[in-house]
Amino acid sequence: MLKLEDTYLHKGKRRALVAELRKKGIQSERVLEAINTLPRHFFFDTALISHAYEDKAFPIGEGQTISQPYTVAFQTELLDVKPGDKILEIGTGSGYQASILHLLGAEVFTIEYQKKLFDHTSRFLQRLGIKMHLFYGDGTGGLPANAPYDKIIVTAGAPVVPDALIQQLKIGGILVIPVGDRRRQAMVKITKKSSKETVREEFDGFAFVPLLGKDGWKG
């Protein structure tokens, strides 16, 4: 079992990572502070732990990755998280992104498609003492039983924006989702202005694992 130790070396590497993210354009001090606070190396297999503070994505098993810190920061900044926000995350993965949202004061609902990953991450977050609502299943349809949400974040590349996610947003809510083909995506921010009107912004140049499920990629 991985020992959860956070040394001066780890803290120094986190500060250096935060400085790198700031240089790359991340402006939200709250987001940067959350990344500085949360030990990313806790979310890594022992064999890869020395790479935890590189600004890169790394494999976590089941064909999934822990996202690049810049991507986590960029998506989180676009979400404009407020304390008390009810946030749905599609794609729990390692639990790192969800934990950043938790640190920012959100009530997090998160759903994972891969059963082994869901089981592992559920146990791990419990060990960390991080409380959130974890679900196993196809996240492309959202979690209608707990809707509506202030914010929704998708952490895998989708072929299209699933209508169900927009429907489950509150008026004034924000959806952040990578949309494109299996190799490259644009980060899409959708703000729900009314039941019929949304505003869409796009930011190019991202690469996520495919979003699997009924309204995602097949297999």
C-alpha atoms as one frame of an Amber mdcrd trajectory, in Angstrom:
protein
   0.000   0.000   0.000   1.288   3.451  -0.929   2.440   5.468   2.096   0.769
   8.856   2.085   3.761  11.021   2.935   4.033  14.633   1.845   7.645  15.719
   2.249   9.374  19.094   1.886  10.626  17.827  -1.495   7.061  17.130  -2.664
   5.873  20.530  -1.436   8.746  22.242  -3.229   7.902  20.407  -6.461   4.262
  21.506  -6.109   5.300  25.136  -5.708   7.443  24.821  -8.858   4.493  23.264
 -10.720   2.212  26.115  -9.637   4.795  28.649 -10.878   4.884  26.806 -14.228
   1.070  26.845 -14.497   1.018  30.560 -13.724   3.524  31.161 -16.549   1.310
  29.144 -18.898  -1.595  31.501 -18.240  -3.564  30.117 -15.288  -4.753  33.182
 -13.383  -7.129  31.936 -10.683  -5.267  32.067  -7.384  -7.901  29.804  -5.814
  -7.254  27.109  -8.433  -3.475  27.462  -8.075  -3.743  27.248  -4.290  -5.828
  24.060  -4.543  -3.163  22.486  -6.790  -0.473  23.649  -4.352  -2.398  22.067
  -1.464  -3.338  18.654  -2.913  -0.464  16.127  -3.096  -0.693  14.867  -6.695
   1.833  12.103  -5.960  -0.779  10.409  -3.723  -2.713   9.608  -6.931   0.213
   7.838  -8.658   1.420   4.246  -8.718   4.720   3.890  -6.872   6.603   3.216
 -10.144   5.603   6.627 -11.546   5.667   8.698  -8.376   8.854  10.577  -9.327
   6.931  12.067 -12.291   3.961  13.340 -10.253   4.884  17.029 -10.529   5.685
  17.088 -14.224   3.089  18.959 -16.274   2.081  15.792 -18.115  -0.704  13.206
 -18.138   0.179   9.691 -16.924  -1.547   6.281 -17.135  -3.563   5.081 -14.116
  -4.776   1.733 -15.522  -7.898   0.590 -17.412  -6.802   2.703 -20.401  -7.284
   5.912 -18.400  -4.937   8.730 -17.391  -4.525  11.316 -14.669  -4.861  14.574
 -16.577  -2.033  17.018 -17.146  -2.010  19.598 -14.307  -2.393  22.446 -16.807
  -5.538  20.787 -18.191  -6.961  20.288 -14.690  -6.246  23.934 -13.879  -7.651
  25.180 -17.212 -10.902  23.221 -16.921 -11.320  24.217 -13.279 -10.694  27.879
 -14.048 -13.323  27.782 -16.831 -15.833  26.289 -14.370 -15.485  29.318 -12.057
 -16.142  27.185  -8.959 -17.867  28.917  -6.049 -18.025  27.466  -2.507 -21.240
  25.457  -2.210 -21.542  24.797  -5.951 -23.142  21.463  -6.793 -20.851  19.988
  -9.452 -21.219  16.872 -11.589 -18.008  15.330 -12.904 -18.159  12.801 -15.748
 -15.119  10.523 -15.462 -13.815  10.139 -11.894 -10.564   8.498 -12.995  -7.954
   8.783 -10.247 -10.117  11.212  -8.275  -7.579  14.056  -8.581  -9.800  16.496
 -10.495 -12.753  15.758  -8.207 -10.544  16.372  -5.169  -9.487  19.774  -6.546
 -13.185  20.670  -6.890 -13.777  19.454  -3.323 -10.929  21.653  -2.041 -12.576
  24.639  -3.757 -15.670  24.068  -1.617 -17.900  22.255  -4.125 -20.324  19.441
  -3.395 -19.060  16.899  -5.922 -21.076  14.199  -7.690 -18.784  12.058  -9.857
 -19.416   9.041 -12.086 -16.900   6.531 -13.493 -17.462   4.134 -16.424 -14.680
   1.632 -15.568 -15.658  -0.618 -12.630 -12.116  -1.481 -11.472 -11.156   2.178
 -11.467 -14.355   3.116  -9.639 -13.682   0.531  -6.919 -10.031   1.576  -6.515
 -10.720   5.320  -6.442 -13.672   4.963  -4.048 -11.453   3.146  -1.538  -8.597
   5.589  -2.031 -10.673   8.758  -1.534 -12.155   7.227   1.602  -8.606   6.657
   2.857  -7.765  10.308   2.134 -10.873  11.394   4.040 -12.281  13.231   1.005
 -16.071  13.073   1.009 -17.988  13.199  -2.267 -20.811  11.332  -4.005 -19.322
   8.533  -6.149 -21.273   6.582  -8.762 -20.447   3.762 -11.178 -22.011   3.811
 -14.649 -22.390   5.563 -17.990 -21.849   9.259 -17.357 -22.803  10.418 -20.863
 -26.400  10.645 -19.655 -25.356  12.574 -16.563 -26.943  11.829 -13.191 -30.537
  13.035 -13.594 -31.624  11.824 -10.140 -29.428  14.500  -8.516 -29.938  17.282
 -11.094 -29.882  20.205 -11.566 -26.201  21.138 -11.158 -24.459  24.506 -10.928
 -21.539  23.190 -12.968 -20.709  20.056 -14.993 -17.200  18.981 -16.001 -16.317
  16.154 -18.408 -12.803  14.692 -18.182 -12.788  12.613 -21.381 -13.020  13.576
 -25.055 -16.545  13.493 -26.473 -17.652  13.319 -30.135 -20.523  15.746 -29.366
 -21.964  17.590 -26.374 -24.566  15.242 -24.839 -27.952  17.008 -24.651 -28.648
  15.356 -21.293 -25.812  17.314 -19.676 -27.150  20.682 -20.847 -30.620  19.710
 -19.615 -29.217  18.907 -16.160 -27.551  22.342 -15.787 -29.206  25.082 -13.765
 -29.981  28.350 -15.556 -26.716  30.284 -15.324 -24.772  27.028 -15.001 -21.560
  26.121 -16.832 -20.590  22.921 -18.683 -16.924  22.340 -19.573 -16.280  19.451
 -21.982 -13.574  18.471 -24.504 -15.185  17.843 -27.917 -13.536  16.530 -31.083
 -12.230  13.273 -32.520 -10.439  10.479 -30.642  -7.053  12.208 -30.849  -7.615
  15.959 -30.444 -10.357  18.059 -28.925 -11.331  21.658 -28.339 -12.277  22.587
 -24.793 -15.872  23.771 -24.955 -17.449  26.000 -22.312 -21.240  26.220 -22.458
 -23.090  28.723 -20.289 -26.832  28.101 -19.953 -28.582  31.475 -20.244 -32.145
  30.135 -20.253 -33.997  26.863 -20.873 -33.548  27.453 -24.617 -30.428  29.640
 -24.932 -26.776  28.713 -24.393 -23.516  30.533 -25.102 -20.635  28.421 -26.439
 -16.907  29.237 -26.247 -14.100  27.047 -27.616 -10.404  26.732 -26.764  -8.272
  24.515 -29.038  -5.436  22.127 -28.406  -6.349  19.369 -25.942  -6.019  15.578
 -25.958  -8.118  13.357 -23.672  -8.890   9.656 -23.533 -12.234   8.913 -25.276
 -15.522   9.409 -23.415 -17.180   5.986 -23.522 -20.912   5.328 -23.288 -24.247
   5.703 -25.054 -23.665   9.348 -26.037 -19.868   9.009 -26.290 -17.519   6.759
 -28.255 -18.353   3.083 -28.597 -15.622   0.843 -27.147
